């Protein structure tokens, strides 16, 4: 008997991505999925990427358009006038 099937492999960044929204509330994504667009809910003023992969942040909530910035692993960044609203973790 021959059995065939397909499997879907999901990848995730390892570590924490912590961000602060415009209300000053801190949030943490633990081992976030790679390749998926994650909306912050509110614009973000700063973030720390303590994961093992880079994180691209976007002005649009659906990650459309060019990335505002890309945070390499183990870096942080803050923003002033143009604020990110979503993030996508890059699996390489």
PDB file of N, CA, C and O in Angstrom, chain B, residues numbered from 101:
ATOM      1  N   UNK B 101       0.845  -1.163   0.000  1.00  0.00           N
ATOM      2  CA  UNK B 101       0.000   0.000   0.000  1.00  0.00           C
ATOM      3  C   UNK B 101       0.896   1.234   0.000  1.00  0.00           C
ATOM      4  O   UNK B 101       1.887   1.283   0.728  1.00  0.00           O
ATOM      5  N   UNK B 102       0.556   2.213  -0.801  1.00  0.00           N
ATOM      6  CA  UNK B 102       1.310   3.447  -0.912  1.00  0.00           C
ATOM      7  C   UNK B 102       0.464   4.571  -0.337  1.00  0.00           C
ATOM      8  O   UNK B 102      -0.680   4.775  -0.743  1.00  0.00           O
ATOM      9  N   UNK B 103       1.028   5.282   0.596  1.00  0.00           N
ATOM     10  CA  UNK B 103       0.321   6.411   1.190  1.00  0.00           C
ATOM     11  C   UNK B 103       1.028   7.692   0.780  1.00  0.00           C
ATOM     12  O   UNK B 103       2.251   7.805   0.864  1.00  0.00           O
ATOM     13  N   UNK B 104       0.250   8.626   0.346  1.00  0.00           N
ATOM     14  CA  UNK B 104       0.814   9.925  -0.010  1.00  0.00           C
ATOM     15  C   UNK B 104       0.067  10.997   0.743  1.00  0.00           C
ATOM     16  O   UNK B 104      -1.073  10.804   1.166  1.00  0.00           O
ATOM     17  N   UNK B 105       0.702  12.095   0.898  1.00  0.00           N
ATOM     18  CA  UNK B 105       0.061  13.204   1.585  1.00  0.00           C
ATOM     19  C   UNK B 105       0.941  14.419   1.491  1.00  0.00           C
ATOM     20  O   UNK B 105       2.082  14.362   1.032  1.00  0.00           O
ATOM     21  N   UNK B 106       0.401  15.483   1.922  1.00  0.00           N
ATOM     22  CA  UNK B 106       1.188  16.704   1.940  1.00  0.00           C
ATOM     23  C   UNK B 106       1.203  17.231   3.358  1.00  0.00           C
ATOM     24  O   UNK B 106       0.283  17.015   4.146  1.00  0.00           O
ATOM     25  N   UNK B 107       2.257  17.912   3.641  1.00  0.00           N
ATOM     26  CA  UNK B 107       2.340  18.520   4.957  1.00  0.00           C
ATOM     27  C   UNK B 107       2.699  19.981   4.788  1.00  0.00           C
ATOM     28  O   UNK B 107       3.414  20.363   3.862  1.00  0.00           O
ATOM     29  N   UNK B 108       2.206  20.764   5.670  1.00  0.00           N
ATOM     30  CA  UNK B 108       2.511  22.182   5.675  1.00  0.00           C
ATOM     31  C   UNK B 108       3.482  22.438   6.812  1.00  0.00           C
ATOM     32  O   UNK B 108       3.249  22.044   7.955  1.00  0.00           O
ATOM     33  N   UNK B 109       4.559  23.096   6.479  1.00  0.00           N
ATOM     34  CA  UNK B 109       5.560  23.406   7.483  1.00  0.00           C
ATOM     35  C   UNK B 109       5.400  24.868   7.869  1.00  0.00           C
ATOM     36  O   UNK B 109       5.436  25.751   7.012  1.00  0.00           O
ATOM     37  N   UNK B 110       5.226  25.117   9.136  1.00  0.00           N
ATOM     38  CA  UNK B 110       5.124  26.483   9.627  1.00  0.00           C
ATOM     39  C   UNK B 110       6.429  26.853  10.317  1.00  0.00           C
ATOM     40  O   UNK B 110       6.976  26.083  11.106  1.00  0.00           O
ATOM     41  N   UNK B 111       6.904  28.023  10.007  1.00  0.00           N
ATOM     42  CA  UNK B 111       8.132  28.503  10.618  1.00  0.00           C
ATOM     43  C   UNK B 111       7.803  29.658  11.545  1.00  0.00           C
ATOM     44  O   UNK B 111       6.875  30.428  11.301  1.00  0.00           O
ATOM     45  N   UNK B 112       8.570  29.763  12.599  1.00  0.00           N
ATOM     46  CA  UNK B 112       8.385  30.865  13.531  1.00  0.00           C
ATOM     47  C   UNK B 112       9.742  31.406  13.931  1.00  0.00           C
ATOM     48  O   UNK B 112      10.733  30.680  14.003  1.00  0.00           O
ATOM     49  N   UNK B 113       9.756  32.691  14.187  1.00  0.00           N
ATOM     50  CA  UNK B 113      10.948  33.290  14.766  1.00  0.00           C
ATOM     51  C   UNK B 113      11.038  32.800  16.206  1.00  0.00           C
ATOM     52  O   UNK B 113      10.017  32.540  16.842  1.00  0.00           O
ATOM     53  N   UNK B 114      12.235  32.677  16.708  1.00  0.00           N
ATOM     54  CA  UNK B 114      12.426  32.269  18.098  1.00  0.00           C
ATOM     55  C   UNK B 114      12.824  33.496  18.905  1.00  0.00           C
ATOM     56  O   UNK B 114      13.792  34.182  18.575  1.00  0.00           O
ATOM     57  N   UNK B 115      12.076  33.763  19.954  1.00  0.00           N
ATOM     58  CA  UNK B 115      12.376  34.905  20.813  1.00  0.00           C
ATOM     59  C   UNK B 115      11.184  35.828  20.938  1.00  0.00           C
ATOM     60  O   UNK B 115      10.071  35.498  20.527  1.00  0.00           O
ATOM     61  N   UNK B 116      11.437  37.000  21.519  1.00  0.00           N
ATOM     62  CA  UNK B 116      10.380  37.972  21.787  1.00  0.00           C
ATOM     63  C   UNK B 116      10.542  39.214  20.921  1.00  0.00           C
ATOM     64  O   UNK B 116      11.656  39.666  20.658  1.00  0.00           O
ATOM     65  N   UNK B 117       9.422  39.752  20.488  1.00  0.00           N
ATOM     66  CA  UNK B 117       9.366  41.044  19.812  1.00  0.00           C
ATOM     67  C   UNK B 117       8.468  41.912  20.672  1.00  0.00           C
ATOM     68  O   UNK B 117       7.268  41.657  20.774  1.00  0.00           O
ATOM     69  N   UNK B 118       9.039  42.940  21.293  1.00  0.00           N
ATOM     70  CA  UNK B 118       8.295  43.804  22.200  1.00  0.00           C
ATOM     71  C   UNK B 118       8.113  45.166  21.549  1.00  0.00           C
ATOM     72  O   UNK B 118       9.057  45.726  20.991  1.00  0.00           O
ATOM     73  N   UNK B 119       6.901  45.698  21.621  1.00  0.00           N
ATOM     74  CA  UNK B 119       6.639  47.006  21.032  1.00  0.00           C
ATOM     75  C   UNK B 119       5.759  47.844  21.954  1.00  0.00           C
ATOM     76  O   UNK B 119       5.027  47.316  22.791  1.00  0.00           O
ATOM     77  N   UNK B 120       5.847  49.165  21.781  1.00  0.00           N
ATOM     78  CA  UNK B 120       5.069  50.116  22.563  1.00  0.00           C
ATOM     79  C   UNK B 120       4.131  50.863  21.625  1.00  0.00           C
ATOM     80  O   UNK B 120       4.569  51.457  20.639  1.00  0.00           O
ATOM     81  N   UNK B 121       2.826  50.829  21.941  1.00  0.00           N
ATOM     82  CA  UNK B 121       1.864  51.520  21.084  1.00  0.00           C
ATOM     83  C   UNK B 121       1.761  52.995  21.470  1.00  0.00           C
ATOM     84  O   UNK B 121       2.371  53.427  22.449  1.00  0.00           O
ATOM     85  N   UNK B 122       0.988  53.767  20.699  1.00  0.00           N
ATOM     86  CA  UNK B 122       0.908  55.211  20.922  1.00  0.00           C
ATOM     87  C   UNK B 122       0.261  55.579  22.257  1.00  0.00           C
ATOM     88  O   UNK B 122       0.371  56.725  22.695  1.00  0.00           O
ATOM     89  N   UNK B 123      -0.404  54.635  22.905  1.00  0.00           N
ATOM     90  CA  UNK B 123      -0.956  54.873  24.239  1.00  0.00           C
ATOM     91  C   UNK B 123       0.062  54.576  25.335  1.00  0.00           C
ATOM     92  O   UNK B 123      -0.244  54.723  26.518  1.00  0.00           O
ATOM     93  N   UNK B 124       1.282  54.155  24.949  1.00  0.00           N
ATOM     94  CA  UNK B 124       2.329  53.859  25.920  1.00  0.00           C
ATOM     95  C   UNK B 124       2.250  52.464  26.506  1.00  0.00           C
ATOM     96  O   UNK B 124       2.930  52.169  27.490  1.00  0.00           O
ATOM     97  N   UNK B 125       1.431  51.597  25.921  1.00  0.00           N
ATOM     98  CA  UNK B 125       1.259  50.233  26.418  1.00  0.00           C
ATOM     99  C   UNK B 125       2.250  49.307  25.712  1.00  0.00           C
ATOM    100  O   UNK B 125       2.350  49.311  24.485  1.00  0.00           O
ATOM    101  N   UNK B 126       2.983  48.512  26.501  1.00  0.00           N
ATOM    102  CA  UNK B 126       3.926  47.540  25.951  1.00  0.00           C
ATOM    103  C   UNK B 126       3.213  46.232  25.630  1.00  0.00           C
ATOM    104  O   UNK B 126       2.331  45.790  26.367  1.00  0.00           O
ATOM    105  N   UNK B 127       3.612  45.621  24.517  1.00  0.00           N
ATOM    106  CA  UNK B 127       3.070  44.336  24.068  1.00  0.00           C
ATOM    107  C   UNK B 127       4.240  43.444  23.673  1.00  0.00           C
ATOM    108  O   UNK B 127       5.288  43.943  23.261  1.00  0.00           O
ATOM    109  N   UNK B 128       4.073  42.134  23.794  1.00  0.00           N
ATOM    110  CA  UNK B 128       5.128  41.197  23.409  1.00  0.00           C
ATOM    111  C   UNK B 128       4.554  40.087  22.546  1.00  0.00           C
ATOM    112  O   UNK B 128       3.552  39.461  22.892  1.00  0.00           O
ATOM    113  N   UNK B 129       5.214  39.853  21.409  1.00  0.00           N
ATOM    114  CA  UNK B 129       4.928  38.695  20.565  1.00  0.00           C
ATOM    115  C   UNK B 129       5.990  37.657  20.885  1.00  0.00           C
ATOM    116  O   UNK B 129       7.182  37.930  20.744  1.00  0.00           O
ATOM    117  N   UNK B 130       5.578  36.471  21.314  1.00  0.00           N
ATOM    118  CA  UNK B 130       6.508  35.402  21.670  1.00  0.00           C
ATOM    119  C   UNK B 130       6.554  34.391  20.530  1.00  0.00           C
ATOM    120  O   UNK B 130       5.519  33.873  20.111  1.00  0.00           O
ATOM    121  N   UNK B 131       7.760  34.110  20.029  1.00  0.00           N
ATOM    122  CA  UNK B 131       7.959  33.177  18.910  1.00  0.00           C
ATOM    123  C   UNK B 131       6.955  33.450  17.784  1.00  0.00           C
ATOM    124  O   UNK B 131       6.187  32.562  17.414  1.00  0.00           O
ATOM    125  N   UNK B 132       6.957  34.673  17.236  1.00  0.00           N
ATOM    126  CA  UNK B 132       5.971  35.029  16.212  1.00  0.00           C
ATOM    127  C   UNK B 132       6.160  34.245  14.920  1.00  0.00           C
ATOM    128  O   UNK B 132       7.283  33.877  14.575  1.00  0.00           O
ATOM    129  N   UNK B 133       5.065  33.988  14.202  1.00  0.00           N
ATOM    130  CA  UNK B 133       5.154  33.235  12.947  1.00  0.00           C
ATOM    131  C   UNK B 133       5.895  34.038  11.877  1.00  0.00           C
ATOM    132  O   UNK B 133       5.746  35.257  11.790  1.00  0.00           O
ATOM    133  N   UNK B 134       6.679  33.355  11.082  1.00  0.00           N
ATOM    134  CA  UNK B 134       7.403  34.004   9.987  1.00  0.00           C
ATOM    135  C   UNK B 134       6.527  34.090   8.749  1.00  0.00           C
ATOM    136  O   UNK B 134       5.757  33.176   8.456  1.00  0.00           O
ATOM    137  N   UNK B 135       6.650  35.185   8.033  1.00  0.00           N
ATOM    138  CA  UNK B 135       5.957  35.347   6.767  1.00  0.00           C
ATOM    139  C   UNK B 135       4.546  35.888   6.868  1.00  0.00           C
ATOM    140  O   UNK B 135       3.974  36.275   5.849  1.00  0.00           O
ATOM    141  N   UNK B 136       3.966  35.931   8.046  1.00  0.00           N
ATOM    142  CA  UNK B 136       2.604  36.436   8.219  1.00  0.00           C
ATOM    143  C   UNK B 136       2.637  37.905   8.603  1.00  0.00           C
ATOM    144  O   UNK B 136       3.520  38.343   9.341  1.00  0.00           O
ATOM    145  N   UNK B 137       1.679  38.659   8.105  1.00  0.00           N
ATOM    146  CA  UNK B 137       1.540  40.057   8.493  1.00  0.00           C
ATOM    147  C   UNK B 137       0.775  40.115   9.812  1.00  0.00           C
ATOM    148  O   UNK B 137      -0.324  39.573   9.927  1.00  0.00           O
ATOM    149  N   UNK B 138       1.361  40.772  10.796  1.00  0.00           N
ATOM    150  CA  UNK B 138       0.734  40.905  12.113  1.00  0.00           C
ATOM    151  C   UNK B 138       0.455  42.385  12.356  1.00  0.00           C
ATOM    152  O   UNK B 138       1.381  43.190  12.455  1.00  0.00           O
ATOM    153  N   UNK B 139      -0.824  42.738  12.452  1.00  0.00           N
ATOM    154  CA  UNK B 139      -1.213  44.118  12.728  1.00  0.00           C
ATOM    155  C   UNK B 139      -1.024  44.405  14.214  1.00  0.00           C
ATOM    156  O   UNK B 139      -1.324  43.564  15.061  1.00  0.00           O
ATOM    157  N   UNK B 140      -0.520  45.610  14.524  1.00  0.00           N
ATOM    158  CA  UNK B 140      -0.301  45.984  15.923  1.00  0.00           C
ATOM    159  C   UNK B 140      -1.588  46.406  16.624  1.00  0.00           C
ATOM    160  O   UNK B 140      -1.652  46.369  17.853  1.00  0.00           O
ATOM    161  N   UNK B 141      -2.604  46.801  15.881  1.00  0.00           N
ATOM    162  CA  UNK B 141      -3.838  47.289  16.494  1.00  0.00           C
ATOM    163  C   UNK B 141      -3.830  48.804  16.626  1.00  0.00           C
ATOM    164  O   UNK B 141      -4.813  49.464  16.287  1.00  0.00           O
ATOM    165  N   UNK B 142      -2.734  49.355  17.113  1.00  0.00           N
ATOM    166  CA  UNK B 142      -2.516  50.796  17.196  1.00  0.00           C
ATOM    167  C   UNK B 142      -1.135  51.083  16.625  1.00  0.00           C
ATOM    168  O   UNK B 142      -0.276  50.201  16.633  1.00  0.00           O
ATOM    169  N   UNK B 143      -0.900  52.296  16.129  1.00  0.00           N
ATOM    170  CA  UNK B 143       0.449  52.629  15.677  1.00  0.00           C
ATOM    171  C   UNK B 143       1.468  52.454  16.804  1.00  0.00           C
ATOM    172  O   UNK B 143       1.141  52.566  17.985  1.00  0.00           O
ATOM    173  N   UNK B 144       2.693  52.179  16.412  1.00  0.00           N
ATOM    174  CA  UNK B 144       3.759  51.835  17.354  1.00  0.00           C
ATOM    175  C   UNK B 144       4.833  52.923  17.354  1.00  0.00           C
ATOM    176  O   UNK B 144       5.216  53.428  16.299  1.00  0.00           O
ATOM    177  N   UNK B 145       5.314  53.277  18.548  1.00  0.00           N
ATOM    178  CA  UNK B 145       6.365  54.294  18.661  1.00  0.00           C
ATOM    179  C   UNK B 145       7.757  53.701  18.817  1.00  0.00           C
ATOM    180  O   UNK B 145       8.747  54.387  18.566  1.00  0.00           O
ATOM    181  N   UNK B 146       7.852  52.446  19.224  1.00  0.00           N
ATOM    182  CA  UNK B 146       9.151  51.805  19.384  1.00  0.00           C
ATOM    183  C   UNK B 146       9.010  50.300  19.484  1.00  0.00           C
ATOM    184  O   UNK B 146       7.958  49.781  19.857  1.00  0.00           O
ATOM    185  N   UNK B 147      10.103  49.598  19.140  1.00  0.00           N
ATOM    186  CA  UNK B 147      10.083  48.134  19.189  1.00  0.00           C
ATOM    187  C   UNK B 147      11.479  47.602  19.459  1.00  0.00           C
ATOM    188  O   UNK B 147      12.475  48.230  19.099  1.00  0.00           O
ATOM    189  N   UNK B 148      11.543  46.441  20.095  1.00  0.00           N
ATOM    190  CA  UNK B 148      12.784  45.700  20.320  1.00  0.00           C
ATOM    191  C   UNK B 148      12.612  44.313  19.732  1.00  0.00           C
ATOM    192  O   UNK B 148      11.720  43.563  20.129  1.00  0.00           O
ATOM    193  N   UNK B 149      13.474  43.980  18.783  1.00  0.00           N
ATOM    194  CA  UNK B 149      13.415  42.677  18.130  1.00  0.00           C
ATOM    195  C   UNK B 149      14.445  41.752  18.768  1.00  0.00           C
ATOM    196  O   UNK B 149      15.618  41.776  18.394  1.00  0.00           O
ATOM    197  N   UNK B 150      14.025  40.957  19.704  1.00  0.00           N
ATOM    198  CA  UNK B 150      14.903  39.995  20.378  1.00  0.00           C
ATOM    199  C   UNK B 150      14.650  38.589  19.833  1.00  0.00           C
ATOM    200  O   UNK B 150      14.740  37.602  20.565  1.00  0.00           O
ATOM    201  N   UNK B 151      14.331  38.512  18.531  1.00  0.00           N
ATOM    202  CA  UNK B 151      14.143  37.214  17.880  1.00  0.00           C
ATOM    203  C   UNK B 151      15.395  36.862  17.086  1.00  0.00           C
ATOM    204  O   UNK B 151      16.356  37.631  17.042  1.00  0.00           O
ATOM    205  N   UNK B 152      15.369  35.697  16.466  1.00  0.00           N
ATOM    206  CA  UNK B 152      16.513  35.232  15.679  1.00  0.00           C
ATOM    207  C   UNK B 152      16.381  35.549  14.193  1.00  0.00           C
ATOM    208  O   UNK B 152      17.136  35.017  13.380  1.00  0.00           O
ATOM    209  N   UNK B 153      15.430  36.409  13.829  1.00  0.00           N
ATOM    210  CA  UNK B 153      15.239  36.773  12.426  1.00  0.00           C
ATOM    211  C   UNK B 153      14.907  38.254  12.316  1.00  0.00           C
ATOM    212  O   UNK B 153      14.516  38.880  13.301  1.00  0.00           O
ATOM    213  N   UNK B 154      15.059  38.809  11.139  1.00  0.00           N
ATOM    214  CA  UNK B 154      14.740  40.223  10.958  1.00  0.00           C
ATOM    215  C   UNK B 154      13.225  40.426  10.922  1.00  0.00           C
ATOM    216  O   UNK B 154      12.463  39.524  10.576  1.00  0.00           O
ATOM    217  N   UNK B 155      12.817  41.637  11.291  1.00  0.00           N
ATOM    218  CA  UNK B 155      11.403  41.996  11.326  1.00  0.00           C
ATOM    219  C   UNK B 155      11.209  43.271  10.520  1.00  0.00           C
ATOM    220  O   UNK B 155      11.828  44.293  10.816  1.00  0.00           O
ATOM    221  N   UNK B 156      10.363  43.218   9.512  1.00  0.00           N
ATOM    222  CA  UNK B 156      10.060  44.395   8.699  1.00  0.00           C
ATOM    223  C   UNK B 156       8.761  45.008   9.195  1.00  0.00           C
ATOM    224  O   UNK B 156       7.767  44.306   9.382  1.00  0.00           O
ATOM    225  N   UNK B 157       8.768  46.337   9.409  1.00  0.00           N
ATOM    226  CA  UNK B 157       7.570  47.029   9.875  1.00  0.00           C
ATOM    227  C   UNK B 157       7.008  47.880   8.741  1.00  0.00           C
ATOM    228  O   UNK B 157       7.743  48.397   7.899  1.00  0.00           O
ATOM    229  N   UNK B 158       5.676  48.009   8.746  1.00  0.00           N
ATOM    230  CA  UNK B 158       4.955  48.658   7.658  1.00  0.00           C
ATOM    231  C   UNK B 158       4.003  49.716   8.191  1.00  0.00           C
ATOM    232  O   UNK B 158       3.457  49.579   9.285  1.00  0.00           O
ATOM    233  N   UNK B 159       3.809  50.777   7.406  1.00  0.00           N
ATOM    234  CA  UNK B 159       2.844  51.806   7.769  1.00  0.00           C
ATOM    235  C   UNK B 159       1.417  51.279   7.645  1.00  0.00           C
ATOM    236  O   UNK B 159       0.547  51.654   8.431  1.00  0.00           O
ATOM    237  N   UNK B 160       1.170  50.411   6.660  1.00  0.00           N
ATOM    238  CA  UNK B 160      -0.165  49.853   6.441  1.00  0.00           C
ATOM    239  C   UNK B 160      -0.384  48.608   7.300  1.00  0.00           C
ATOM    240  O   UNK B 160       0.547  47.840   7.539  1.00  0.00           O
ATOM    241  N   UNK B 161      -1.615  48.416   7.760  1.00  0.00           N
ATOM    242  CA  UNK B 161      -1.922  47.289   8.647  1.00  0.00           C
ATOM    243  C   UNK B 161      -1.869  45.941   7.949  1.00  0.00           C
ATOM    244  O   UNK B 161      -1.830  44.905   8.612  1.00  0.00           O
ATOM    245  N   UNK B 162      -1.866  45.937   6.597  1.00  0.00           N
ATOM    246  CA  UNK B 162      -1.827  44.672   5.860  1.00  0.00           C
ATOM    247  C   UNK B 162      -0.455  44.387   5.243  1.00  0.00           C
ATOM    248  O   UNK B 162      -0.320  43.511   4.388  1.00  0.00           O
ATOM    249  N   UNK B 163       0.558  45.132   5.684  1.00  0.00           N
ATOM    250  CA  UNK B 163       1.942  44.969   5.208  1.00  0.00           C
ATOM    251  C   UNK B 163       2.088  45.255   3.719  1.00  0.00           C
ATOM    252  O   UNK B 163       3.032  44.785   3.084  1.00  0.00           O
ATOM    253  N   UNK B 164       1.154  46.024   3.160  1.00  0.00           N
ATOM    254  CA  UNK B 164       1.289  46.397   1.754  1.00  0.00           C
ATOM    255  C   UNK B 164       2.234  47.591   1.644  1.00  0.00           C
ATOM    256  O   UNK B 164       2.451  48.329   2.605  1.00  0.00           O
ATOM    257  N   UNK B 165       2.779  47.754   0.463  1.00  0.00           N
ATOM    258  CA  UNK B 165       3.715  48.843   0.241  1.00  0.00           C
ATOM    259  C   UNK B 165       5.094  48.500   0.774  1.00  0.00           C
ATOM    260  O   UNK B 165       5.319  47.412   1.302  1.00  0.00           O
ATOM    261  N   UNK B 166       6.008  49.440   0.628  1.00  0.00           N
ATOM    262  CA  UNK B 166       7.378  49.176   1.088  1.00  0.00           C
ATOM    263  C   UNK B 166       7.461  49.173   2.615  1.00  0.00           C
ATOM    264  O   UNK B 166       6.671  49.827   3.296  1.00  0.00           O
ATOM    265  N   UNK B 167       8.415  48.438   3.126  1.00  0.00           N
ATOM    266  CA  UNK B 167       8.657  48.429   4.571  1.00  0.00           C
ATOM    267  C   UNK B 167       9.185  49.797   5.001  1.00  0.00           C
ATOM    268  O   UNK B 167       9.990  50.407   4.298  1.00  0.00           O
ATOM    269  N   UNK B 168       8.725  50.273   6.161  1.00  0.00           N
ATOM    270  CA  UNK B 168       9.272  51.513   6.721  1.00  0.00           C
ATOM    271  C   UNK B 168      10.706  51.286   7.180  1.00  0.00           C
ATOM    272  O   UNK B 168      11.594  52.099   6.923  1.00  0.00           O
ATOM    273  N   UNK B 169      10.914  50.175   7.857  1.00  0.00           N
ATOM    274  CA  UNK B 169      12.223  49.806   8.401  1.00  0.00           C
ATOM    275  C   UNK B 169      12.290  48.302   8.543  1.00  0.00           C
ATOM    276  O   UNK B 169      11.265  47.619   8.558  1.00  0.00           O
ATOM    277  N   UNK B 170      13.501  47.793   8.646  1.00  0.00           N
ATOM    278  CA  UNK B 170      13.718  46.390   8.975  1.00  0.00           C
ATOM    279  C   UNK B 170      14.650  46.330  10.171  1.00  0.00           C
ATOM    280  O   UNK B 170      15.755  46.871  10.149  1.00  0.00           O
ATOM    281  N   UNK B 171      14.182  45.661  11.213  1.00  0.00           N
ATOM    282  CA  UNK B 171      14.975  45.509  12.428  1.00  0.00           C
ATOM    283  C   UNK B 171      15.696  44.172  12.382  1.00  0.00           C
ATOM    284  O   UNK B 171      15.045  43.127  12.403  1.00  0.00           O
ATOM    285  N   UNK B 172      17.027  44.176  12.320  1.00  0.00           N
ATOM    286  CA  UNK B 172      17.769  42.920  12.397  1.00  0.00           C
ATOM    287  C   UNK B 172      17.545  42.262  13.762  1.00  0.00           C
ATOM    288  O   UNK B 172      17.043  42.909  14.681  1.00  0.00           O
ATOM    289  N   UNK B 173      17.910  40.994  13.902  1.00  0.00           N
ATOM    290  CA  UNK B 173      17.799  40.338  15.208  1.00  0.00           C
ATOM    291  C   UNK B 173      18.555  41.123  16.281  1.00  0.00           C
ATOM    292  O   UNK B 173      19.620  41.685  16.028  1.00  0.00           O
ATOM    293  N   UNK B 174      17.986  41.147  17.468  1.00  0.00           N
ATOM    294  CA  UNK B 174      18.614  41.750  18.647  1.00  0.00           C
ATOM    295  C   UNK B 174      18.902  43.233  18.490  1.00  0.00           C
ATOM    296  O   UNK B 174      19.953  43.715  18.910  1.00  0.00           O
ATOM    297  N   UNK B 175      17.956  43.962  17.879  1.00  0.00           N
ATOM    298  CA  UNK B 175      18.065  45.412  17.766  1.00  0.00           C
ATOM    299  C   UNK B 175      16.744  46.053  18.155  1.00  0.00           C
ATOM    300  O   UNK B 175      15.710  45.388  18.221  1.00  0.00           O
ATOM    301  N   UNK B 176      16.792  47.342  18.408  1.00  0.00           N
ATOM    302  CA  UNK B 176      15.599  48.105  18.715  1.00  0.00           C
ATOM    303  C   UNK B 176      15.548  49.361  17.875  1.00  0.00           C
ATOM    304  O   UNK B 176      16.551  49.771  17.291  1.00  0.00           O
ATOM    305  N   UNK B 177      14.371  49.972  17.814  1.00  0.00           N
ATOM    306  CA  UNK B 177      14.204  51.179  17.015  1.00  0.00           C
ATOM    307  C   UNK B 177      13.011  51.952  17.557  1.00  0.00           C
ATOM    308  O   UNK B 177      12.085  51.371  18.123  1.00  0.00           O
ATOM    309  N   UNK B 178      13.044  53.271  17.376  1.00  0.00           N
ATOM    310  CA  UNK B 178      11.877  54.088  17.705  1.00  0.00           C
ATOM    311  C   UNK B 178      11.558  54.976  16.509  1.00  0.00           C
ATOM    312  O   UNK B 178      12.413  55.234  15.662  1.00  0.00           O
ATOM    313  N   UNK B 179      10.304  55.442  16.455  1.00  0.00           N
ATOM    314  CA  UNK B 179       9.828  56.213  15.323  1.00  0.00           C
ATOM    315  C   UNK B 179       9.183  57.495  15.810  1.00  0.00           C
ATOM    316  O   UNK B 179       8.711  57.584  16.943  1.00  0.00           O
ATOM    317  N   UNK B 180       9.172  58.504  14.915  1.00  0.00           N
ATOM    318  CA  UNK B 180       8.605  59.803  15.249  1.00  0.00           C
ATOM    319  C   UNK B 180       7.330  60.100  14.498  1.00  0.00           C
ATOM    320  O   UNK B 180       6.240  59.823  14.998  1.00  0.00           O
ATOM    321  N   UNK B 181       7.445  60.665  13.294  1.00  0.00           N
ATOM    322  CA  UNK B 181       6.250  61.142  12.593  1.00  0.00           C
ATOM    323  C   UNK B 181       5.506  60.049  11.826  1.00  0.00           C
ATOM    324  O   UNK B 181       4.276  60.021  11.850  1.00  0.00           O
ATOM    325  N   UNK B 182       6.213  59.158  11.154  1.00  0.00           N
ATOM    326  CA  UNK B 182       5.566  58.059  10.428  1.00  0.00           C
ATOM    327  C   UNK B 182       5.697  56.800  11.280  1.00  0.00           C
ATOM    328  O   UNK B 182       6.805  56.329  11.538  1.00  0.00           O
ATOM    329  N   UNK B 183       4.564  56.262  11.713  1.00  0.00           N
ATOM    330  CA  UNK B 183       4.572  55.150  12.664  1.00  0.00           C
ATOM    331  C   UNK B 183       4.150  53.845  11.999  1.00  0.00           C
ATOM    332  O   UNK B 183       3.237  53.830  11.173  1.00  0.00           O
ATOM    333  N   UNK B 184       4.817  52.750  12.360  1.00  0.00           N
ATOM    334  CA  UNK B 184       4.408  51.451  11.824  1.00  0.00           C
ATOM    335  C   UNK B 184       3.108  50.956  12.458  1.00  0.00           C
ATOM    336  O   UNK B 184       2.797  51.256  13.611  1.00  0.00           O
ATOM    337  N   UNK B 185       2.363  50.186  11.664  1.00  0.00           N
ATOM    338  CA  UNK B 185       1.098  49.596  12.106  1.00  0.00           C
ATOM    339  C   UNK B 185       1.076  48.081  12.003  1.00  0.00           C
ATOM    340  O   UNK B 185       0.112  47.443  12.429  1.00  0.00           O
ATOM    341  N   UNK B 186       2.143  47.491  11.435  1.00  0.00           N
ATOM    342  CA  UNK B 186       2.183  46.039  11.263  1.00  0.00           C
ATOM    343  C   UNK B 186       3.634  45.584  11.133  1.00  0.00           C
ATOM    344  O   UNK B 186       4.537  46.378  10.869  1.00  0.00           O
ATOM    345  N   UNK B 187       3.828  44.273  11.329  1.00  0.00           N
ATOM    346  CA  UNK B 187       5.166  43.680  11.242  1.00  0.00           C
ATOM    347  C   UNK B 187       5.081  42.338  10.524  1.00  0.00           C
ATOM    348  O   UNK B 187       4.072  41.637  10.601  1.00  0.00           O
ATOM    349  N   UNK B 188       6.150  42.001   9.831  1.00  0.00           N
ATOM    350  CA  UNK B 188       6.287  40.676   9.216  1.00  0.00           C
ATOM    351  C   UNK B 188       7.698  40.188   9.520  1.00  0.00           C
ATOM    352  O   UNK B 188       8.678  40.894   9.281  1.00  0.00           O
ATOM    353  N   UNK B 189       7.788  38.966  10.051  1.00  0.00           N
ATOM    354  CA  UNK B 189       9.082  38.360  10.360  1.00  0.00           C
ATOM    355  C   UNK B 189       9.549  37.577   9.149  1.00  0.00           C
ATOM    356  O   UNK B 189       8.788  36.815   8.551  1.00  0.00           O
ATOM    357  N   UNK B 190      10.794  37.771   8.800  1.00  0.00           N
ATOM    358  CA  UNK B 190      11.353  37.226   7.565  1.00  0.00           C
ATOM    359  C   UNK B 190      12.081  35.927   7.845  1.00  0.00           C
ATOM    360  O   UNK B 190      13.036  35.894   8.620  1.00  0.00           O
ATOM    361  N   UNK B 191      11.625  34.860   7.211  1.00  0.00           N
ATOM    362  CA  UNK B 191      12.291  33.566   7.360  1.00  0.00           C
ATOM    363  C   UNK B 191      13.297  33.413   6.242  1.00  0.00           C
ATOM    364  O   UNK B 191      12.952  33.514   5.065  1.00  0.00           O
ATOM    365  N   UNK B 192      14.555  33.167   6.616  1.00  0.00           N
ATOM    366  CA  UNK B 192      15.611  32.981   5.607  1.00  0.00           C
ATOM    367  C   UNK B 192      16.212  31.618   5.758  1.00  0.00           C
ATOM    368  O   UNK B 192      17.119  31.257   5.008  1.00  0.00           O
TER     369      UNK B 192
END
